[in-house]
């Protein structure tokens, strides 16, 4: 299984020469600077469905969910929703 990966032109190693030859953002036209700067932040959600909160959970719970990869917080949310469907709080 020693397949050679195709070279990705967008994923290259930055050498000192490439860094020196690259354009600085402030040398770009203002319109392009603004467009690039606006991509750094997400806009407001049209329909916020979740609430930001702080919760303390056992380290083993966090480690188990994190081990499943990206989206682990969503999976915790789903697990809690399932638990609520199956149990009633008194």
N, CA, C and O atoms as CSV, one atom per row, in Angstrom:
chain,resi,resn,atom,element,x,y,z
A,1,UNK,N,N,0.819,-1.194,0.000
A,1,UNK,CA,C,0.000,0.000,0.000
A,1,UNK,C,C,0.864,1.259,0.000
A,1,UNK,O,O,0.563,2.216,0.714
A,2,UNK,N,N,1.908,1.266,-0.776
A,2,UNK,CA,C,2.767,2.437,-0.853
A,2,UNK,C,C,2.400,3.294,-2.050
A,2,UNK,O,O,3.218,3.523,-2.942
A,3,UNK,N,N,1.165,3.763,-2.059
A,3,UNK,CA,C,0.731,4.629,-3.143
A,3,UNK,C,C,1.310,6.018,-2.933
A,3,UNK,O,O,1.300,6.539,-1.818
A,4,UNK,N,N,1.808,6.610,-3.994
A,4,UNK,CA,C,2.316,7.965,-3.890
A,4,UNK,C,C,1.130,8.931,-3.920
A,4,UNK,O,O,0.224,8.819,-4.745
A,5,UNK,N,N,1.176,9.866,-3.001
A,5,UNK,CA,C,0.114,10.864,-2.970
A,5,UNK,C,C,0.381,11.907,-4.030
A,5,UNK,O,O,1.528,12.250,-4.314
A,6,UNK,N,N,-0.705,12.410,-4.616
A,6,UNK,CA,C,-0.563,13.483,-5.580
A,6,UNK,C,C,-0.091,14.735,-4.852
A,6,UNK,O,O,-0.478,14.991,-3.712
A,7,UNK,N,N,0.731,15.491,-5.512
A,7,UNK,CA,C,1.237,16.726,-4.928
A,7,UNK,C,C,0.115,17.759,-4.877
A,7,UNK,O,O,-0.567,17.990,-5.875
A,8,UNK,N,N,-0.071,18.367,-3.736
A,8,UNK,CA,C,-1.072,19.413,-3.570
A,8,UNK,C,C,-0.361,20.753,-3.606
A,8,UNK,O,O,0.417,21.072,-2.706
A,9,UNK,N,N,-0.622,21.531,-4.632
A,9,UNK,CA,C,0.057,22.816,-4.809
A,9,UNK,C,C,-0.284,23.810,-3.699
A,9,UNK,O,O,0.487,24.737,-3.448
A,10,UNK,N,N,-1.423,23.633,-3.033
A,10,UNK,CA,C,-1.808,24.534,-1.953
A,10,UNK,C,C,-1.179,24.138,-0.623
A,10,UNK,O,O,-1.258,24.886,0.352
A,11,UNK,N,N,-0.556,22.968,-0.582
A,11,UNK,CA,C,0.035,22.478,0.654
A,11,UNK,C,C,1.528,22.252,0.440
A,11,UNK,O,O,1.974,21.134,0.182
A,12,UNK,N,N,2.276,23.320,0.553
A,12,UNK,CA,C,3.707,23.216,0.342
A,12,UNK,C,C,4.439,23.760,1.557
A,12,UNK,O,O,3.862,24.450,2.398
A,13,UNK,N,N,5.706,23.436,1.628
A,13,UNK,CA,C,6.517,23.897,2.753
A,13,UNK,C,C,7.017,25.309,2.478
A,13,UNK,O,O,7.536,25.602,1.401
A,14,UNK,N,N,6.850,26.173,3.465
A,14,UNK,CA,C,7.297,27.559,3.334
A,14,UNK,C,C,8.785,27.638,3.642
A,14,UNK,O,O,9.209,27.422,4.778
A,15,UNK,N,N,9.564,27.948,2.628
A,15,UNK,CA,C,10.998,28.175,2.837
A,15,UNK,C,C,11.203,29.661,3.126
A,15,UNK,O,O,10.293,30.466,2.927
A,16,UNK,N,N,12.379,30.019,3.589
A,16,UNK,CA,C,12.680,31.434,3.847
A,16,UNK,C,C,12.528,32.260,2.576
A,16,UNK,O,O,12.051,33.394,2.620
A,17,UNK,N,N,12.934,31.690,1.444
A,17,UNK,CA,C,12.846,32.408,0.168
A,17,UNK,C,C,11.388,32.648,-0.229
A,17,UNK,O,O,11.042,33.722,-0.722
A,18,UNK,N,N,10.535,31.638,-0.010
A,18,UNK,CA,C,9.113,31.792,-0.349
A,18,UNK,C,C,8.432,32.810,0.559
A,18,UNK,O,O,7.582,33.580,0.111
A,19,UNK,N,N,8.806,32.810,1.829
A,19,UNK,CA,C,8.237,33.791,2.756
A,19,UNK,C,C,8.652,35.193,2.329
A,19,UNK,O,O,7.832,36.111,2.323
A,20,UNK,N,N,9.915,35.358,1.975
A,20,UNK,CA,C,10.414,36.669,1.572
A,20,UNK,C,C,9.746,37.137,0.283
A,20,UNK,O,O,9.478,38.328,0.125
A,21,UNK,N,N,9.477,36.220,-0.634
A,21,UNK,CA,C,8.877,36.575,-1.928
A,21,UNK,C,C,7.363,36.759,-1.848
A,21,UNK,O,O,6.758,37.317,-2.763
A,22,UNK,N,N,6.759,36.301,-0.777
A,22,UNK,CA,C,5.299,36.404,-0.680
A,22,UNK,C,C,4.854,37.849,-0.461
A,22,UNK,O,O,5.603,38.678,0.056
A,23,UNK,N,N,3.611,38.126,-0.871
A,23,UNK,CA,C,3.061,39.473,-0.708
A,23,UNK,C,C,2.491,39.633,0.687
A,23,UNK,O,O,1.864,38.717,1.218
A,24,UNK,N,N,2.703,40.763,1.263
A,24,UNK,CA,C,2.124,41.076,2.561
A,24,UNK,C,C,0.691,41.544,2.332
A,24,UNK,O,O,0.386,42.134,1.295
A,25,UNK,N,N,-0.183,41.282,3.293
A,25,UNK,CA,C,-1.590,41.613,3.104
A,25,UNK,C,C,-1.805,43.111,2.900
A,25,UNK,O,O,-2.710,43.512,2.168
A,26,UNK,N,N,-0.977,43.942,3.543
A,26,UNK,CA,C,-1.173,45.382,3.395
A,26,UNK,C,C,-0.702,45.898,2.035
A,26,UNK,O,O,-0.893,47.076,1.732
A,27,UNK,N,N,-0.087,45.040,1.204
A,27,UNK,CA,C,0.289,45.451,-0.150
A,27,UNK,C,C,-0.818,45.151,-1.157
A,27,UNK,O,O,-0.725,45.541,-2.321
A,28,UNK,N,N,-1.868,44.455,-0.706
A,28,UNK,CA,C,-2.993,44.132,-1.578
A,28,UNK,C,C,-3.960,45.300,-1.631
A,28,UNK,O,O,-3.948,46.152,-0.743
A,29,UNK,N,N,-4.811,45.356,-2.675
A,29,UNK,CA,C,-5.827,46.415,-2.729
A,29,UNK,C,C,-6.736,46.354,-1.497
A,29,UNK,O,O,-7.010,45.273,-0.976
A,30,UNK,N,N,-7.197,47.509,-1.040
A,30,UNK,CA,C,-8.031,47.594,0.163
A,30,UNK,C,C,-9.261,46.701,0.059
A,30,UNK,O,O,-9.649,46.069,1.042
A,31,UNK,N,N,-9.880,46.642,-1.121
A,31,UNK,CA,C,-11.093,45.821,-1.284
A,31,UNK,C,C,-10.791,44.348,-1.028
A,31,UNK,O,O,-11.600,43.645,-0.422
A,32,UNK,N,N,-9.626,43.878,-1.489
A,32,UNK,CA,C,-9.247,42.484,-1.275
A,32,UNK,C,C,-8.876,42.246,0.189
A,32,UNK,O,O,-9.186,41.191,0.741
A,33,UNK,N,N,-8.218,43.214,0.817
A,33,UNK,CA,C,-7.895,43.103,2.238
A,33,UNK,C,C,-9.170,42.940,3.061
A,33,UNK,O,O,-9.235,42.105,3.963
A,34,UNK,N,N,-10.184,43.748,2.739
A,34,UNK,CA,C,-11.446,43.678,3.476
A,34,UNK,C,C,-12.135,42.343,3.250
A,34,UNK,O,O,-12.685,41.752,4.180
A,35,UNK,N,N,-12.103,41.872,2.011
A,35,UNK,CA,C,-12.734,40.583,1.708
A,35,UNK,C,C,-12.056,39.451,2.477
A,35,UNK,O,O,-12.731,38.593,3.045
A,36,UNK,N,N,-10.725,39.449,2.496
A,36,UNK,CA,C,-9.990,38.414,3.221
A,36,UNK,C,C,-10.222,38.522,4.724
A,36,UNK,O,O,-10.361,37.507,5.405
A,37,UNK,N,N,-10.265,39.750,5.244
A,37,UNK,CA,C,-10.489,39.949,6.677
A,37,UNK,C,C,-11.883,39.490,7.075
A,37,UNK,O,O,-12.068,38.975,8.178
A,38,UNK,N,N,-12.860,39.664,6.207
A,38,UNK,CA,C,-14.233,39.272,6.546
A,38,UNK,C,C,-14.396,37.760,6.596
A,38,UNK,O,O,-15.340,37.264,7.212
A,39,UNK,N,N,-13.499,37.025,5.964
A,39,UNK,CA,C,-13.589,35.559,5.969
A,39,UNK,C,C,-13.137,34.963,7.283
A,39,UNK,O,O,-13.359,33.777,7.524
A,40,UNK,N,N,-12.505,35.756,8.146
A,40,UNK,CA,C,-11.998,35.240,9.405
A,40,UNK,C,C,-13.095,34.999,10.424
A,40,UNK,O,O,-12.923,34.191,11.336
A,41,UNK,N,N,-14.210,35.680,10.286
A,41,UNK,CA,C,-15.260,35.552,11.288
A,41,UNK,C,C,-16.534,35.021,10.660
A,41,UNK,O,O,-16.855,35.320,9.510
A,42,UNK,N,N,-17.239,34.241,11.427
A,42,UNK,CA,C,-18.556,33.776,10.996
A,42,UNK,C,C,-19.563,34.864,11.280
A,42,UNK,O,O,-19.455,35.581,12.275
A,43,UNK,N,N,-20.515,34.982,10.427
A,43,UNK,CA,C,-21.580,35.933,10.673
A,43,UNK,C,C,-22.531,35.386,11.729
A,43,UNK,O,O,-22.404,34.236,12.150
A,44,UNK,N,N,-23.482,36.210,12.154
A,44,UNK,CA,C,-24.438,35.724,13.150
A,44,UNK,C,C,-25.302,34.607,12.561
A,44,UNK,O,O,-25.622,34.614,11.372
A,45,UNK,N,N,-25.665,33.668,13.395
A,45,UNK,CA,C,-26.533,32.590,12.930
A,45,UNK,C,C,-27.912,33.158,12.642
A,45,UNK,O,O,-28.407,34.017,13.373
A,46,UNK,N,N,-28.528,32.674,11.573
A,46,UNK,CA,C,-29.864,33.164,11.254
A,46,UNK,C,C,-30.880,32.654,12.272
A,46,UNK,O,O,-31.812,33.370,12.638
A,47,UNK,N,N,-30.698,31.430,12.720
A,47,UNK,CA,C,-31.582,30.839,13.727
A,47,UNK,C,C,-30.706,30.153,14.763
A,47,UNK,O,O,-30.445,28.956,14.645
A,48,UNK,N,N,-30.245,30.879,15.775
A,48,UNK,CA,C,-29.415,30.194,16.775
A,48,UNK,C,C,-30.197,29.058,17.426
A,48,UNK,O,O,-31.289,29.262,17.956
A,49,UNK,N,N,-29.627,27.873,17.378
A,49,UNK,CA,C,-30.307,26.701,17.934
A,49,UNK,C,C,-29.645,26.210,19.212
A,49,UNK,O,O,-30.187,25.356,19.913
A,50,UNK,N,N,-28.471,26.753,19.509
A,50,UNK,CA,C,-27.753,26.311,20.698
A,50,UNK,C,C,-27.388,27.516,21.551
A,50,UNK,O,O,-27.314,28.643,21.063
A,51,UNK,N,N,-27.162,27.257,22.826
A,51,UNK,CA,C,-26.795,28.297,23.774
A,51,UNK,C,C,-25.405,27.979,24.299
A,51,UNK,O,O,-25.142,26.854,24.723
A,52,UNK,N,N,-24.523,28.956,24.275
A,52,UNK,CA,C,-23.179,28.765,24.807
A,52,UNK,C,C,-23.253,28.719,26.332
A,52,UNK,O,O,-23.893,29.564,26.957
A,53,UNK,N,N,-22.590,27.721,26.923
A,53,UNK,CA,C,-22.602,27.563,28.370
A,53,UNK,C,C,-21.312,26.882,28.818
A,53,UNK,O,O,-20.558,26.357,27.998
A,54,UNK,N,N,-21.075,26.895,30.088
A,54,UNK,CA,C,-19.934,26.169,30.649
A,54,UNK,C,C,-20.491,25.060,31.519
A,54,UNK,O,O,-21.378,25.284,32.342
A,55,UNK,N,N,-19.963,23.865,31.329
A,55,UNK,CA,C,-20.421,22.710,32.092
A,55,UNK,C,C,-19.201,21.888,32.494
A,55,UNK,O,O,-18.259,21.744,31.714
A,56,UNK,N,N,-19.219,21.361,33.685
A,56,UNK,CA,C,-18.104,20.530,34.148
A,56,UNK,C,C,-18.527,19.062,34.040
A,56,UNK,O,O,-19.521,18.639,34.630
A,57,UNK,N,N,-17.749,18.305,33.275
A,57,UNK,CA,C,-18.014,16.886,33.073
A,57,UNK,C,C,-16.793,16.087,33.507
A,57,UNK,O,O,-15.687,16.621,33.581
A,58,UNK,N,N,-16.996,14.828,33.789
A,58,UNK,CA,C,-15.898,13.945,34.183
A,58,UNK,C,C,-14.876,13.851,33.056
A,58,UNK,O,O,-15.225,13.869,31.876
A,59,UNK,N,N,-13.615,13.752,33.443
A,59,UNK,CA,C,-12.557,13.693,32.431
A,59,UNK,C,C,-12.714,12.466,31.535
A,59,UNK,O,O,-12.410,12.526,30.344
A,60,UNK,N,N,-13.188,11.351,32.102
A,60,UNK,CA,C,-13.349,10.157,31.272
A,60,UNK,C,C,-14.441,10.344,30.227
A,60,UNK,O,O,-14.342,9.804,29.125
A,61,UNK,N,N,-15.482,11.104,30.558
A,61,UNK,CA,C,-16.546,11.391,29.586
A,61,UNK,C,C,-15.982,12.239,28.452
A,61,UNK,O,O,-16.192,11.937,27.276
A,62,UNK,N,N,-15.272,13.293,28.810
A,62,UNK,CA,C,-14.691,14.182,27.805
A,62,UNK,C,C,-13.697,13.426,26.928
A,62,UNK,O,O,-13.744,13.546,25.703
A,63,UNK,N,N,-12.801,12.652,27.532
A,63,UNK,CA,C,-11.802,11.909,26.764
A,63,UNK,C,C,-12.463,10.931,25.799
A,63,UNK,O,O,-12.027,10.785,24.657
A,64,UNK,N,N,-13.514,10.263,26.263
A,64,UNK,CA,C,-14.201,9.297,25.408
A,64,UNK,C,C,-14.818,9.978,24.194
A,64,UNK,O,O,-14.681,9.492,23.071
A,65,UNK,N,N,-15.501,11.112,24.416
A,65,UNK,CA,C,-16.123,11.815,23.296
A,65,UNK,C,C,-15.077,12.453,22.384
A,65,UNK,O,O,-15.227,12.413,21.163
A,66,UNK,N,N,-14.025,13.038,22.946
A,66,UNK,CA,C,-12.981,13.650,22.127
A,66,UNK,C,C,-12.288,12.609,21.253
A,66,UNK,O,O,-11.865,12.908,20.136
A,67,UNK,N,N,-12.176,11.395,21.764
A,67,UNK,CA,C,-11.523,10.325,21.005
A,67,UNK,C,C,-12.288,9.976,19.731
A,67,UNK,O,O,-11.737,9.336,18.836
A,68,UNK,N,N,-13.544,10.389,19.641
A,68,UNK,CA,C,-14.343,10.108,18.444
A,68,UNK,C,C,-14.082,11.120,17.337
A,68,UNK,O,O,-14.608,10.971,16.235
A,69,UNK,N,N,-13.276,12.153,17.609
A,69,UNK,CA,C,-12.910,13.106,16.569
A,69,UNK,C,C,-13.765,14.361,16.579
A,69,UNK,O,O,-14.509,14.629,17.522
A,70,UNK,N,N,-13.634,15.127,15.492
A,70,UNK,CA,C,-14.389,16.369,15.365
A,70,UNK,C,C,-15.880,16.115,15.511
A,70,UNK,O,O,-16.396,15.081,15.086
A,71,UNK,N,N,-16.554,17.066,16.113
A,71,UNK,CA,C,-17.988,16.933,16.330
A,71,UNK,C,C,-18.330,16.318,17.674
A,71,UNK,O,O,-19.489,15.989,17.930
A,72,UNK,N,N,-17.332,16.158,18.538
A,72,UNK,CA,C,-17.576,15.487,19.820
A,72,UNK,C,C,-18.550,16.257,20.690
A,72,UNK,O,O,-19.319,15.641,21.426
A,73,UNK,N,N,-18.546,17.585,20.633
A,73,UNK,CA,C,-19.490,18.359,21.439
A,73,UNK,C,C,-20.917,18.147,20.947
A,73,UNK,O,O,-21.852,18.084,21.745
A,74,UNK,N,N,-21.081,18.039,19.643
A,74,UNK,CA,C,-22.406,17.756,19.074
A,74,UNK,C,C,-22.885,16.383,19.520
A,74,UNK,O,O,-24.070,16.192,19.793
A,75,UNK,N,N,-21.959,15.424,19.594
A,75,UNK,CA,C,-22.352,14.082,20.042
A,75,UNK,C,C,-22.740,14.074,21.516
A,75,UNK,O,O,-23.629,13.320,21.913
A,76,UNK,N,N,-22.091,14.896,22.330
A,76,UNK,CA,C,-22.512,15.010,23.734
A,76,UNK,C,C,-23.923,15.580,23.784
A,76,UNK,O,O,-24.762,15.093,24.542
A,77,UNK,N,N,-24.189,16.603,22.986
A,77,UNK,CA,C,-25.522,17.209,22.929
A,77,UNK,C,C,-26.567,16.155,22.538
A,77,UNK,O,O,-27.635,16.075,23.145
A,78,UNK,N,N,-26.251,15.355,21.525
A,78,UNK,CA,C,-27.170,14.311,21.076
A,78,UNK,C,C,-27.402,13.272,22.176
A,78,UNK,O,O,-28.535,12.843,22.396
A,79,UNK,N,N,-26.324,12.867,22.870
A,79,UNK,CA,C,-26.453,11.873,23.938
A,79,UNK,C,C,-27.341,12.402,25.065
A,79,UNK,O,O,-28.152,11.659,25.619
A,80,UNK,N,N,-27.188,13.677,25.402
A,80,UNK,CA,C,-28.029,14.262,26.452
A,80,UNK,C,C,-29.493,14.348,26.006
A,80,UNK,O,O,-30.401,14.121,26.806
A,81,UNK,N,N,-29.715,14.670,24.749
A,81,UNK,CA,C,-31.091,14.714,24.226
A,81,UNK,C,C,-31.730,13.326,24.296
A,81,UNK,O,O,-32.886,13.181,24.694
A,82,UNK,N,N,-30.961,12.314,23.903
A,82,UNK,CA,C,-31.480,10.940,23.974
A,82,UNK,C,C,-31.819,10.569,25.415
A,82,UNK,O,O,-32.860,9.966,25.673
A,83,UNK,N,N,-30.948,10.926,26.349
A,83,UNK,CA,C,-31.184,10.618,27.750
A,83,UNK,C,C,-32.471,11.292,28.221
A,83,UNK,O,O,-33.266,10.682,28.937
A,84,UNK,N,N,-32.679,12.548,27.824
A,84,UNK,CA,C,-33.890,13.270,28.228
A,84,UNK,C,C,-35.154,12.620,27.675
A,84,UNK,O,O,-36.196,12.623,28.332
A,85,UNK,N,N,-35.063,12.056,26.453
A,85,UNK,CA,C,-36.224,11.380,25.868
A,85,UNK,C,C,-36.584,10.125,26.661
A,85,UNK,O,O,-37.758,9.771,26.772
A,86,UNK,N,N,-35.584,9.463,27.204
A,86,UNK,CA,C,-35.787,8.189,27.876
A,86,UNK,C,C,-36.029,8.319,29.378
A,86,UNK,O,O,-36.435,7.350,30.021
A,87,UNK,N,N,-35.786,9.499,29.945
A,87,UNK,CA,C,-35.928,9.682,31.391
A,87,UNK,C,C,-36.751,10.932,31.688
A,87,UNK,O,O,-36.799,11.867,30.889
A,88,UNK,N,N,-37.380,10.929,32.827
A,88,UNK,CA,C,-38.088,12.137,33.265
A,88,UNK,C,C,-37.378,12.709,34.477
A,88,UNK,O,O,-36.938,11.982,35.368
A,89,UNK,N,N,-37.278,14.017,34.487
A,89,UNK,CA,C,-36.645,14.689,35.618
A,89,UNK,C,C,-37.710,15.024,36.652
A,89,UNK,O,O,-38.771,15.545,36.308
A,90,UNK,N,N,-37.433,14.731,37.898
A,90,UNK,CA,C,-38.416,15.007,38.940
A,90,UNK,C,C,-38.141,16.301,39.630
A,90,UNK,O,O,-38.879,16.686,40.538
